[in-house]
Amino acid sequence: RPQHVGGVLMEDSLTGLMPDTVTIYSTAAPSADGADNFSTSGTSYSARVTFDPATIMRAAGPVSDVHAVVWIDSTVAISRGATCALPGGSRPPIKQVIRVDDEAGLHHIKLLLGG
């Protein structure tokens, strides 16, 4: 696979499935009133965004609603505390970060976003 900074590019046959661009902003120190703060500069990635409402069922916790699924063409570490700016500019909360592996190891990242 061709390498790039921050992760691994998908095979050429799969990159056509990533028509969108999302920007990930990492968390910064909370504001004085305790509100979440995010980095002012984000990192953009090729991605595929779908708006498929779903529900996450957890064995020992509450149910979370998912409003969008984002497949990111990178293997960069993304925390649930980060925020993901979608192509239209909205920033729904990250509910779950899923590392997707293939036979060679980590292949790409999948995000489940709430509303």
MODELLER restraints for C-alpha pairs under 7 A, 6 or more apart:
rsr = mdl.restraints
at = mdl.atoms
rsr.add(forms.Gaussian(group=physical.xy_distance, feature=features.Distance(at['CA:1:A'], at['CA:9:A']), mean=6.83, stdev=0.5))
rsr.add(forms.Gaussian(group=physical.xy_distance, feature=features.Distance(at['CA:1:A'], at['CA:11:A']), mean=6.58, stdev=0.5))
rsr.add(forms.Gaussian(group=physical.xy_distance, feature=features.Distance(at['CA:2:A'], at['CA:8:A']), mean=6.82, stdev=0.5))
rsr.add(forms.Gaussian(group=physical.xy_distance, feature=features.Distance(at['CA:2:A'], at['CA:9:A']), mean=6.06, stdev=0.5))
rsr.add(forms.Gaussian(group=physical.xy_distance, feature=features.Distance(at['CA:3:A'], at['CA:9:A']), mean=6.17, stdev=0.5))
rsr.add(forms.Gaussian(group=physical.xy_distance, feature=features.Distance(at['CA:6:A'], at['CA:74:A']), mean=6.59, stdev=0.5))
rsr.add(forms.Gaussian(group=physical.xy_distance, feature=features.Distance(at['CA:6:A'], at['CA:75:A']), mean=6.61, stdev=0.5))
rsr.add(forms.Gaussian(group=physical.xy_distance, feature=features.Distance(at['CA:6:A'], at['CA:76:A']), mean=5.20, stdev=0.5))
rsr.add(forms.Gaussian(group=physical.xy_distance, feature=features.Distance(at['CA:7:A'], at['CA:74:A']), mean=4.62, stdev=0.5))
rsr.add(forms.Gaussian(group=physical.xy_distance, feature=features.Distance(at['CA:7:A'], at['CA:75:A']), mean=4.26, stdev=0.5))
rsr.add(forms.Gaussian(group=physical.xy_distance, feature=features.Distance(at['CA:7:A'], at['CA:76:A']), mean=5.38, stdev=0.5))
rsr.add(forms.Gaussian(group=physical.xy_distance, feature=features.Distance(at['CA:8:A'], at['CA:74:A']), mean=5.40, stdev=0.5))
rsr.add(forms.Gaussian(group=physical.xy_distance, feature=features.Distance(at['CA:8:A'], at['CA:75:A']), mean=5.95, stdev=0.5))
rsr.add(forms.Gaussian(group=physical.xy_distance, feature=features.Distance(at['CA:8:A'], at['CA:107:A']), mean=6.92, stdev=0.5))
rsr.add(forms.Gaussian(group=physical.xy_distance, feature=features.Distance(at['CA:9:A'], at['CA:73:A']), mean=6.00, stdev=0.5))
rsr.add(forms.Gaussian(group=physical.xy_distance, feature=features.Distance(at['CA:9:A'], at['CA:74:A']), mean=6.30, stdev=0.5))
rsr.add(forms.Gaussian(group=physical.xy_distance, feature=features.Distance(at['CA:10:A'], at['CA:73:A']), mean=6.26, stdev=0.5))
rsr.add(forms.Gaussian(group=physical.xy_distance, feature=features.Distance(at['CA:17:A'], at['CA:48:A']), mean=6.63, stdev=0.5))
rsr.add(forms.Gaussian(group=physical.xy_distance, feature=features.Distance(at['CA:18:A'], at['CA:46:A']), mean=5.80, stdev=0.5))
rsr.add(forms.Gaussian(group=physical.xy_distance, feature=features.Distance(at['CA:18:A'], at['CA:47:A']), mean=4.57, stdev=0.5))
rsr.add(forms.Gaussian(group=physical.xy_distance, feature=features.Distance(at['CA:18:A'], at['CA:48:A']), mean=4.55, stdev=0.5))
rsr.add(forms.Gaussian(group=physical.xy_distance, feature=features.Distance(at['CA:19:A'], at['CA:46:A']), mean=6.91, stdev=0.5))
rsr.add(forms.Gaussian(group=physical.xy_distance, feature=features.Distance(at['CA:19:A'], at['CA:47:A']), mean=6.37, stdev=0.5))
rsr.add(forms.Gaussian(group=physical.xy_distance, feature=features.Distance(at['CA:19:A'], at['CA:48:A']), mean=6.01, stdev=0.5))
rsr.add(forms.Gaussian(group=physical.xy_distance, feature=features.Distance(at['CA:20:A'], at['CA:46:A']), mean=5.87, stdev=0.5))
rsr.add(forms.Gaussian(group=physical.xy_distance, feature=features.Distance(at['CA:20:A'], at['CA:47:A']), mean=5.01, stdev=0.5))
rsr.add(forms.Gaussian(group=physical.xy_distance, feature=features.Distance(at['CA:20:A'], at['CA:48:A']), mean=5.42, stdev=0.5))
rsr.add(forms.Gaussian(group=physical.xy_distance, feature=features.Distance(at['CA:20:A'], at['CA:49:A']), mean=6.66, stdev=0.5))
rsr.add(forms.Gaussian(group=physical.xy_distance, feature=features.Distance(at['CA:20:A'], at['CA:87:A']), mean=6.78, stdev=0.5))
rsr.add(forms.Gaussian(group=physical.xy_distance, feature=features.Distance(at['CA:21:A'], at['CA:44:A']), mean=6.45, stdev=0.5))
rsr.add(forms.Gaussian(group=physical.xy_distance, feature=features.Distance(at['CA:21:A'], at['CA:45:A']), mean=5.55, stdev=0.5))
rsr.add(forms.Gaussian(group=physical.xy_distance, feature=features.Distance(at['CA:21:A'], at['CA:46:A']), mean=4.72, stdev=0.5))
rsr.add(forms.Gaussian(group=physical.xy_distance, feature=features.Distance(at['CA:21:A'], at['CA:47:A']), mean=5.42, stdev=0.5))
rsr.add(forms.Gaussian(group=physical.xy_distance, feature=features.Distance(at['CA:21:A'], at['CA:87:A']), mean=6.20, stdev=0.5))
rsr.add(forms.Gaussian(group=physical.xy_distance, feature=features.Distance(at['CA:22:A'], at['CA:44:A']), mean=5.53, stdev=0.5))
rsr.add(forms.Gaussian(group=physical.xy_distance, feature=features.Distance(at['CA:22:A'], at['CA:45:A']), mean=5.56, stdev=0.5))
rsr.add(forms.Gaussian(group=physical.xy_distance, feature=features.Distance(at['CA:22:A'], at['CA:46:A']), mean=6.66, stdev=0.5))
rsr.add(forms.Gaussian(group=physical.xy_distance, feature=features.Distance(at['CA:22:A'], at['CA:47:A']), mean=6.40, stdev=0.5))
rsr.add(forms.Gaussian(group=physical.xy_distance, feature=features.Distance(at['CA:22:A'], at['CA:84:A']), mean=6.59, stdev=0.5))
rsr.add(forms.Gaussian(group=physical.xy_distance, feature=features.Distance(at['CA:22:A'], at['CA:85:A']), mean=5.62, stdev=0.5))
rsr.add(forms.Gaussian(group=physical.xy_distance, feature=features.Distance(at['CA:22:A'], at['CA:86:A']), mean=5.13, stdev=0.5))
rsr.add(forms.Gaussian(group=physical.xy_distance, feature=features.Distance(at['CA:22:A'], at['CA:87:A']), mean=6.06, stdev=0.5))
rsr.add(forms.Gaussian(group=physical.xy_distance, feature=features.Distance(at['CA:23:A'], at['CA:42:A']), mean=5.75, stdev=0.5))
rsr.add(forms.Gaussian(group=physical.xy_distance, feature=features.Distance(at['CA:23:A'], at['CA:43:A']), mean=5.29, stdev=0.5))
rsr.add(forms.Gaussian(group=physical.xy_distance, feature=features.Distance(at['CA:23:A'], at['CA:44:A']), mean=4.13, stdev=0.5))
rsr.add(forms.Gaussian(group=physical.xy_distance, feature=features.Distance(at['CA:23:A'], at['CA:45:A']), mean=6.29, stdev=0.5))
rsr.add(forms.Gaussian(group=physical.xy_distance, feature=features.Distance(at['CA:23:A'], at['CA:84:A']), mean=5.71, stdev=0.5))
rsr.add(forms.Gaussian(group=physical.xy_distance, feature=features.Distance(at['CA:23:A'], at['CA:85:A']), mean=5.06, stdev=0.5))
rsr.add(forms.Gaussian(group=physical.xy_distance, feature=features.Distance(at['CA:23:A'], at['CA:86:A']), mean=6.97, stdev=0.5))
rsr.add(forms.Gaussian(group=physical.xy_distance, feature=features.Distance(at['CA:24:A'], at['CA:42:A']), mean=5.27, stdev=0.5))
rsr.add(forms.Gaussian(group=physical.xy_distance, feature=features.Distance(at['CA:24:A'], at['CA:43:A']), mean=5.36, stdev=0.5))
rsr.add(forms.Gaussian(group=physical.xy_distance, feature=features.Distance(at['CA:24:A'], at['CA:44:A']), mean=6.38, stdev=0.5))
rsr.add(forms.Gaussian(group=physical.xy_distance, feature=features.Distance(at['CA:24:A'], at['CA:82:A']), mean=6.86, stdev=0.5))
rsr.add(forms.Gaussian(group=physical.xy_distance, feature=features.Distance(at['CA:24:A'], at['CA:83:A']), mean=5.81, stdev=0.5))
rsr.add(forms.Gaussian(group=physical.xy_distance, feature=features.Distance(at['CA:24:A'], at['CA:84:A']), mean=4.65, stdev=0.5))
rsr.add(forms.Gaussian(group=physical.xy_distance, feature=features.Distance(at['CA:24:A'], at['CA:85:A']), mean=6.35, stdev=0.5))
rsr.add(forms.Gaussian(group=physical.xy_distance, feature=features.Distance(at['CA:25:A'], at['CA:38:A']), mean=5.97, stdev=0.5))
rsr.add(forms.Gaussian(group=physical.xy_distance, feature=features.Distance(at['CA:25:A'], at['CA:39:A']), mean=5.52, stdev=0.5))
rsr.add(forms.Gaussian(group=physical.xy_distance, feature=features.Distance(at['CA:25:A'], at['CA:41:A']), mean=6.70, stdev=0.5))
rsr.add(forms.Gaussian(group=physical.xy_distance, feature=features.Distance(at['CA:25:A'], at['CA:42:A']), mean=4.47, stdev=0.5))
rsr.add(forms.Gaussian(group=physical.xy_distance, feature=features.Distance(at['CA:25:A'], at['CA:43:A']), mean=6.76, stdev=0.5))
rsr.add(forms.Gaussian(group=physical.xy_distance, feature=features.Distance(at['CA:25:A'], at['CA:82:A']), mean=5.70, stdev=0.5))
rsr.add(forms.Gaussian(group=physical.xy_distance, feature=features.Distance(at['CA:25:A'], at['CA:83:A']), mean=5.29, stdev=0.5))
rsr.add(forms.Gaussian(group=physical.xy_distance, feature=features.Distance(at['CA:25:A'], at['CA:84:A']), mean=6.42, stdev=0.5))
rsr.add(forms.Gaussian(group=physical.xy_distance, feature=features.Distance(at['CA:26:A'], at['CA:38:A']), mean=5.67, stdev=0.5))
rsr.add(forms.Gaussian(group=physical.xy_distance, feature=features.Distance(at['CA:26:A'], at['CA:39:A']), mean=5.51, stdev=0.5))
rsr.add(forms.Gaussian(group=physical.xy_distance, feature=features.Distance(at['CA:26:A'], at['CA:82:A']), mean=4.52, stdev=0.5))
rsr.add(forms.Gaussian(group=physical.xy_distance, feature=features.Distance(at['CA:26:A'], at['CA:83:A']), mean=6.59, stdev=0.5))
rsr.add(forms.Gaussian(group=physical.xy_distance, feature=features.Distance(at['CA:27:A'], at['CA:37:A']), mean=6.04, stdev=0.5))
rsr.add(forms.Gaussian(group=physical.xy_distance, feature=features.Distance(at['CA:27:A'], at['CA:38:A']), mean=4.39, stdev=0.5))
rsr.add(forms.Gaussian(group=physical.xy_distance, feature=features.Distance(at['CA:27:A'], at['CA:39:A']), mean=5.98, stdev=0.5))
rsr.add(forms.Gaussian(group=physical.xy_distance, feature=features.Distance(at['CA:27:A'], at['CA:81:A']), mean=6.14, stdev=0.5))
rsr.add(forms.Gaussian(group=physical.xy_distance, feature=features.Distance(at['CA:27:A'], at['CA:82:A']), mean=5.22, stdev=0.5))
rsr.add(forms.Gaussian(group=physical.xy_distance, feature=features.Distance(at['CA:28:A'], at['CA:37:A']), mean=5.20, stdev=0.5))
rsr.add(forms.Gaussian(group=physical.xy_distance, feature=features.Distance(at['CA:28:A'], at['CA:38:A']), mean=4.86, stdev=0.5))
rsr.add(forms.Gaussian(group=physical.xy_distance, feature=features.Distance(at['CA:28:A'], at['CA:39:A']), mean=5.64, stdev=0.5))
rsr.add(forms.Gaussian(group=physical.xy_distance, feature=features.Distance(at['CA:29:A'], at['CA:37:A']), mean=6.17, stdev=0.5))
rsr.add(forms.Gaussian(group=physical.xy_distance, feature=features.Distance(at['CA:30:A'], at['CA:36:A']), mean=5.07, stdev=0.5))
rsr.add(forms.Gaussian(group=physical.xy_distance, feature=features.Distance(at['CA:30:A'], at['CA:37:A']), mean=5.25, stdev=0.5))
rsr.add(forms.Gaussian(group=physical.xy_distance, feature=features.Distance(at['CA:31:A'], at['CA:37:A']), mean=6.30, stdev=0.5))
rsr.add(forms.Gaussian(group=physical.xy_distance, feature=features.Distance(at['CA:45:A'], at['CA:72:A']), mean=6.51, stdev=0.5))
rsr.add(forms.Gaussian(group=physical.xy_distance, feature=features.Distance(at['CA:45:A'], at['CA:73:A']), mean=6.57, stdev=0.5))
rsr.add(forms.Gaussian(group=physical.xy_distance, feature=features.Distance(at['CA:46:A'], at['CA:72:A']), mean=6.15, stdev=0.5))
rsr.add(forms.Gaussian(group=physical.xy_distance, feature=features.Distance(at['CA:46:A'], at['CA:73:A']), mean=5.59, stdev=0.5))
rsr.add(forms.Gaussian(group=physical.xy_distance, feature=features.Distance(at['CA:47:A'], at['CA:70:A']), mean=6.55, stdev=0.5))
rsr.add(forms.Gaussian(group=physical.xy_distance, feature=features.Distance(at['CA:47:A'], at['CA:71:A']), mean=5.40, stdev=0.5))
rsr.add(forms.Gaussian(group=physical.xy_distance, feature=features.Distance(at['CA:47:A'], at['CA:72:A']), mean=4.44, stdev=0.5))
rsr.add(forms.Gaussian(group=physical.xy_distance, feature=features.Distance(at['CA:47:A'], at['CA:73:A']), mean=5.80, stdev=0.5))
rsr.add(forms.Gaussian(group=physical.xy_distance, feature=features.Distance(at['CA:48:A'], at['CA:70:A']), mean=5.59, stdev=0.5))
rsr.add(forms.Gaussian(group=physical.xy_distance, feature=features.Distance(at['CA:48:A'], at['CA:71:A']), mean=5.19, stdev=0.5))
rsr.add(forms.Gaussian(group=physical.xy_distance, feature=features.Distance(at['CA:48:A'], at['CA:72:A']), mean=6.76, stdev=0.5))
rsr.add(forms.Gaussian(group=physical.xy_distance, feature=features.Distance(at['CA:49:A'], at['CA:68:A']), mean=6.86, stdev=0.5))
rsr.add(forms.Gaussian(group=physical.xy_distance, feature=features.Distance(at['CA:49:A'], at['CA:69:A']), mean=5.81, stdev=0.5))
rsr.add(forms.Gaussian(group=physical.xy_distance, feature=features.Distance(at['CA:49:A'], at['CA:70:A']), mean=4.57, stdev=0.5))
rsr.add(forms.Gaussian(group=physical.xy_distance, feature=features.Distance(at['CA:49:A'], at['CA:71:A']), mean=6.67, stdev=0.5))
rsr.add(forms.Gaussian(group=physical.xy_distance, feature=features.Distance(at['CA:50:A'], at['CA:68:A']), mean=5.58, stdev=0.5))
rsr.add(forms.Gaussian(group=physical.xy_distance, feature=features.Distance(at['CA:50:A'], at['CA:69:A']), mean=5.33, stdev=0.5))
rsr.add(forms.Gaussian(group=physical.xy_distance, feature=features.Distance(at['CA:50:A'], at['CA:70:A']), mean=6.56, stdev=0.5))
rsr.add(forms.Gaussian(group=physical.xy_distance, feature=features.Distance(at['CA:51:A'], at['CA:67:A']), mean=5.77, stdev=0.5))
rsr.add(forms.Gaussian(group=physical.xy_distance, feature=features.Distance(at['CA:51:A'], at['CA:68:A']), mean=4.29, stdev=0.5))
rsr.add(forms.Gaussian(group=physical.xy_distance, feature=features.Distance(at['CA:51:A'], at['CA:69:A']), mean=6.41, stdev=0.5))
rsr.add(forms.Gaussian(group=physical.xy_distance, feature=features.Distance(at['CA:52:A'], at['CA:67:A']), mean=5.82, stdev=0.5))
rsr.add(forms.Gaussian(group=physical.xy_distance, feature=features.Distance(at['CA:52:A'], at['CA:68:A']), mean=5.63, stdev=0.5))
rsr.add(forms.Gaussian(group=physical.xy_distance, feature=features.Distance(at['CA:52:A'], at['CA:69:A']), mean=6.93, stdev=0.5))
rsr.add(forms.Gaussian(group=physical.xy_distance, feature=features.Distance(at['CA:53:A'], at['CA:66:A']), mean=5.51, stdev=0.5))
rsr.add(forms.Gaussian(group=physical.xy_distance, feature=features.Distance(at['CA:53:A'], at['CA:67:A']), mean=4.45, stdev=0.5))
rsr.add(forms.Gaussian(group=physical.xy_distance, feature=features.Distance(at['CA:53:A'], at['CA:68:A']), mean=6.63, stdev=0.5))
rsr.add(forms.Gaussian(group=physical.xy_distance, feature=features.Distance(at['CA:54:A'], at['CA:65:A']), mean=6.08, stdev=0.5))
rsr.add(forms.Gaussian(group=physical.xy_distance, feature=features.Distance(at['CA:54:A'], at['CA:66:A']), mean=5.06, stdev=0.5))
rsr.add(forms.Gaussian(group=physical.xy_distance, feature=features.Distance(at['CA:54:A'], at['CA:67:A']), mean=6.58, stdev=0.5))
rsr.add(forms.Gaussian(group=physical.xy_distance, feature=features.Distance(at['CA:55:A'], at['CA:63:A']), mean=6.71, stdev=0.5))
rsr.add(forms.Gaussian(group=physical.xy_distance, feature=features.Distance(at['CA:55:A'], at['CA:64:A']), mean=5.76, stdev=0.5))
rsr.add(forms.Gaussian(group=physical.xy_distance, feature=features.Distance(at['CA:55:A'], at['CA:65:A']), mean=4.70, stdev=0.5))
rsr.add(forms.Gaussian(group=physical.xy_distance, feature=features.Distance(at['CA:55:A'], at['CA:66:A']), mean=5.71, stdev=0.5))
rsr.add(forms.Gaussian(group=physical.xy_distance, feature=features.Distance(at['CA:56:A'], at['CA:63:A']), mean=5.65, stdev=0.5))
rsr.add(forms.Gaussian(group=physical.xy_distance, feature=features.Distance(at['CA:56:A'], at['CA:64:A']), mean=5.14, stdev=0.5))
rsr.add(forms.Gaussian(group=physical.xy_distance, feature=features.Distance(at['CA:56:A'], at['CA:65:A']), mean=6.36, stdev=0.5))
rsr.add(forms.Gaussian(group=physical.xy_distance, feature=features.Distance(at['CA:57:A'], at['CA:63:A']), mean=5.18, stdev=0.5))
rsr.add(forms.Gaussian(group=physical.xy_distance, feature=features.Distance(at['CA:65:A'], at['CA:114:A']), mean=5.82, stdev=0.5))
rsr.add(forms.Gaussian(group=physical.xy_distance, feature=features.Distance(at['CA:66:A'], at['CA:112:A']), mean=6.11, stdev=0.5))
rsr.add(forms.Gaussian(group=physical.xy_distance, feature=features.Distance(at['CA:66:A'], at['CA:113:A']), mean=5.44, stdev=0.5))
rsr.add(forms.Gaussian(group=physical.xy_distance, feature=features.Distance(at['CA:66:A'], at['CA:114:A']), mean=4.49, stdev=0.5))
rsr.add(forms.Gaussian(group=physical.xy_distance, feature=features.Distance(at['CA:66:A'], at['CA:115:A']), mean=6.80, stdev=0.5))
rsr.add(forms.Gaussian(group=physical.xy_distance, feature=features.Distance(at['CA:67:A'], at['CA:113:A']), mean=5.94, stdev=0.5))
rsr.add(forms.Gaussian(group=physical.xy_distance, feature=features.Distance(at['CA:67:A'], at['CA:114:A']), mean=5.24, stdev=0.5))
rsr.add(forms.Gaussian(group=physical.xy_distance, feature=features.Distance(at['CA:67:A'], at['CA:115:A']), mean=5.77, stdev=0.5))
rsr.add(forms.Gaussian(group=physical.xy_distance, feature=features.Distance(at['CA:68:A'], at['CA:112:A']), mean=6.15, stdev=0.5))
rsr.add(forms.Gaussian(group=physical.xy_distance, feature=features.Distance(at['CA:68:A'], at['CA:113:A']), mean=5.13, stdev=0.5))
rsr.add(forms.Gaussian(group=physical.xy_distance, feature=features.Distance(at['CA:68:A'], at['CA:114:A']), mean=6.84, stdev=0.5))
rsr.add(forms.Gaussian(group=physical.xy_distance, feature=features.Distance(at['CA:69:A'], at['CA:111:A']), mean=5.76, stdev=0.5))
rsr.add(forms.Gaussian(group=physical.xy_distance, feature=features.Distance(at['CA:69:A'], at['CA:112:A']), mean=4.85, stdev=0.5))
rsr.add(forms.Gaussian(group=physical.xy_distance, feature=features.Distance(at['CA:69:A'], at['CA:113:A']), mean=6.16, stdev=0.5))
rsr.add(forms.Gaussian(group=physical.xy_distance, feature=features.Distance(at['CA:70:A'], at['CA:110:A']), mean=5.61, stdev=0.5))
rsr.add(forms.Gaussian(group=physical.xy_distance, feature=features.Distance(at['CA:70:A'], at['CA:111:A']), mean=5.01, stdev=0.5))
rsr.add(forms.Gaussian(group=physical.xy_distance, feature=features.Distance(at['CA:70:A'], at['CA:112:A']), mean=6.59, stdev=0.5))
rsr.add(forms.Gaussian(group=physical.xy_distance, feature=features.Distance(at['CA:71:A'], at['CA:109:A']), mean=5.89, stdev=0.5))
rsr.add(forms.Gaussian(group=physical.xy_distance, feature=features.Distance(at['CA:71:A'], at['CA:110:A']), mean=4.46, stdev=0.5))
rsr.add(forms.Gaussian(group=physical.xy_distance, feature=features.Distance(at['CA:71:A'], at['CA:111:A']), mean=6.43, stdev=0.5))
rsr.add(forms.Gaussian(group=physical.xy_distance, feature=features.Distance(at['CA:72:A'], at['CA:108:A']), mean=6.09, stdev=0.5))
rsr.add(forms.Gaussian(group=physical.xy_distance, feature=features.Distance(at['CA:72:A'], at['CA:109:A']), mean=5.20, stdev=0.5))
rsr.add(forms.Gaussian(group=physical.xy_distance, feature=features.Distance(at['CA:72:A'], at['CA:110:A']), mean=6.16, stdev=0.5))
rsr.add(forms.Gaussian(group=physical.xy_distance, feature=features.Distance(at['CA:73:A'], at['CA:108:A']), mean=5.57, stdev=0.5))
rsr.add(forms.Gaussian(group=physical.xy_distance, feature=features.Distance(at['CA:73:A'], at['CA:109:A']), mean=6.97, stdev=0.5))
rsr.add(forms.Gaussian(group=physical.xy_distance, feature=features.Distance(at['CA:74:A'], at['CA:108:A']), mean=5.17, stdev=0.5))
rsr.add(forms.Gaussian(group=physical.xy_distance, feature=features.Distance(at['CA:74:A'], at['CA:109:A']), mean=6.39, stdev=0.5))
rsr.add(forms.Gaussian(group=physical.xy_distance, feature=features.Distance(at['CA:75:A'], at['CA:106:A']), mean=6.59, stdev=0.5))
rsr.add(forms.Gaussian(group=physical.xy_distance, feature=features.Distance(at['CA:75:A'], at['CA:107:A']), mean=6.39, stdev=0.5))
rsr.add(forms.Gaussian(group=physical.xy_distance, feature=features.Distance(at['CA:75:A'], at['CA:108:A']), mean=5.08, stdev=0.5))
rsr.add(forms.Gaussian(group=physical.xy_distance, feature=features.Distance(at['CA:75:A'], at['CA:109:A']), mean=6.07, stdev=0.5))
rsr.add(forms.Gaussian(group=physical.xy_distance, feature=features.Distance(at['CA:80:A'], at['CA:94:A']), mean=5.43, stdev=0.5))
rsr.add(forms.Gaussian(group=physical.xy_distance, feature=features.Distance(at['CA:80:A'], at['CA:95:A']), mean=6.53, stdev=0.5))
rsr.add(forms.Gaussian(group=physical.xy_distance, feature=features.Distance(at['CA:80:A'], at['CA:96:A']), mean=6.27, stdev=0.5))
rsr.add(forms.Gaussian(group=physical.xy_distance, feature=features.Distance(at['CA:80:A'], at['CA:97:A']), mean=6.40, stdev=0.5))
rsr.add(forms.Gaussian(group=physical.xy_distance, feature=features.Distance(at['CA:83:A'], at['CA:91:A']), mean=6.29, stdev=0.5))
rsr.add(forms.Gaussian(group=physical.xy_distance, feature=features.Distance(at['CA:83:A'], at['CA:93:A']), mean=6.25, stdev=0.5))
rsr.add(forms.Gaussian(group=physical.xy_distance, feature=features.Distance(at['CA:83:A'], at['CA:94:A']), mean=6.43, stdev=0.5))
rsr.add(forms.Gaussian(group=physical.xy_distance, feature=features.Distance(at['CA:84:A'], at['CA:91:A']), mean=5.49, stdev=0.5))
rsr.add(forms.Gaussian(group=physical.xy_distance, feature=features.Distance(at['CA:84:A'], at['CA:92:A']), mean=6.97, stdev=0.5))
rsr.add(forms.Gaussian(group=physical.xy_distance, feature=features.Distance(at['CA:85:A'], at['CA:91:A']), mean=4.66, stdev=0.5))
rsr.add(forms.Gaussian(group=physical.xy_distance, feature=features.Distance(at['CA:92:A'], at['CA:113:A']), mean=5.87, stdev=0.5))
rsr.add(forms.Gaussian(group=physical.xy_distance, feature=features.Distance(at['CA:92:A'], at['CA:114:A']), mean=5.62, stdev=0.5))
rsr.add(forms.Gaussian(group=physical.xy_distance, feature=features.Distance(at['CA:92:A'], at['CA:115:A']), mean=5.54, stdev=0.5))
rsr.add(forms.Gaussian(group=physical.xy_distance, feature=features.Distance(at['CA:93:A'], at['CA:113:A']), mean=5.60, stdev=0.5))
rsr.add(forms.Gaussian(group=physical.xy_distance, feature=features.Distance(at['CA:93:A'], at['CA:114:A']), mean=5.35, stdev=0.5))
rsr.add(forms.Gaussian(group=physical.xy_distance, feature=features.Distance(at['CA:93:A'], at['CA:115:A']), mean=6.91, stdev=0.5))
rsr.add(forms.Gaussian(group=physical.xy_distance, feature=features.Distance(at['CA:94:A'], at['CA:111:A']), mean=6.73, stdev=0.5))
rsr.add(forms.Gaussian(group=physical.xy_distance, feature=features.Distance(at['CA:94:A'], at['CA:112:A']), mean=6.08, stdev=0.5))
rsr.add(forms.Gaussian(group=physical.xy_distance, feature=features.Distance(at['CA:94:A'], at['CA:113:A']), mean=4.59, stdev=0.5))
rsr.add(forms.Gaussian(group=physical.xy_distance, feature=features.Distance(at['CA:94:A'], at['CA:114:A']), mean=6.31, stdev=0.5))
rsr.add(forms.Gaussian(group=physical.xy_distance, feature=features.Distance(at['CA:95:A'], at['CA:112:A']), mean=5.49, stdev=0.5))
rsr.add(forms.Gaussian(group=physical.xy_distance, feature=features.Distance(at['CA:95:A'], at['CA:113:A']), mean=5.28, stdev=0.5))
rsr.add(forms.Gaussian(group=physical.xy_distance, feature=features.Distance(at['CA:95:A'], at['CA:114:A']), mean=5.91, stdev=0.5))
rsr.add(forms.Gaussian(group=physical.xy_distance, feature=features.Distance(at['CA:96:A'], at['CA:111:A']), mean=5.85, stdev=0.5))
rsr.add(forms.Gaussian(group=physical.xy_distance, feature=features.Distance(at['CA:96:A'], at['CA:112:A']), mean=5.12, stdev=0.5))
rsr.add(forms.Gaussian(group=physical.xy_distance, feature=features.Distance(at['CA:97:A'], at['CA:110:A']), mean=6.03, stdev=0.5))
rsr.add(forms.Gaussian(group=physical.xy_distance, feature=features.Distance(at['CA:97:A'], at['CA:111:A']), mean=4.83, stdev=0.5))
rsr.add(forms.Gaussian(group=physical.xy_distance, feature=features.Distance(at['CA:97:A'], at['CA:112:A']), mean=6.62, stdev=0.5))
rsr.add(forms.Gaussian(group=physical.xy_distance, feature=features.Distance(at['CA:98:A'], at['CA:109:A']), mean=5.85, stdev=0.5))
rsr.add(forms.Gaussian(group=physical.xy_distance, feature=features.Distance(at['CA:98:A'], at['CA:110:A']), mean=4.99, stdev=0.5))
rsr.add(forms.Gaussian(group=physical.xy_distance, feature=features.Distance(at['CA:98:A'], at['CA:111:A']), mean=6.21, stdev=0.5))
rsr.add(forms.Gaussian(group=physical.xy_distance, feature=features.Distance(at['CA:99:A'], at['CA:106:A']), mean=6.64, stdev=0.5))
rsr.add(forms.Gaussian(group=physical.xy_distance, feature=features.Distance(at['CA:99:A'], at['CA:108:A']), mean=6.39, stdev=0.5))
rsr.add(forms.Gaussian(group=physical.xy_distance, feature=features.Distance(at['CA:99:A'], at['CA:109:A']), mean=4.95, stdev=0.5))
rsr.add(forms.Gaussian(group=physical.xy_distance, feature=features.Distance(at['CA:99:A'], at['CA:110:A']), mean=6.44, stdev=0.5))
rsr.add(forms.Gaussian(group=physical.xy_distance, feature=features.Distance(at['CA:100:A'], at['CA:106:A']), mean=5.92, stdev=0.5))
rsr.add(forms.Gaussian(group=physical.xy_distance, feature=features.Distance(at['CA:100:A'], at['CA:107:A']), mean=5.67, stdev=0.5))
rsr.add(forms.Gaussian(group=physical.xy_distance, feature=features.Distance(at['CA:100:A'], at['CA:108:A']), mean=5.36, stdev=0.5))
rsr.add(forms.Gaussian(group=physical.xy_distance, feature=features.Distance(at['CA:100:A'], at['CA:109:A']), mean=5.79, stdev=0.5))
rsr.add(forms.Gaussian(group=physical.xy_distance, feature=features.Distance(at['CA:100:A'], at['CA:110:A']), mean=6.92, stdev=0.5))
rsr.add(forms.Gaussian(group=physical.xy_distance, feature=features.Distance(at['CA:101:A'], at['CA:107:A']), mean=5.00, stdev=0.5))
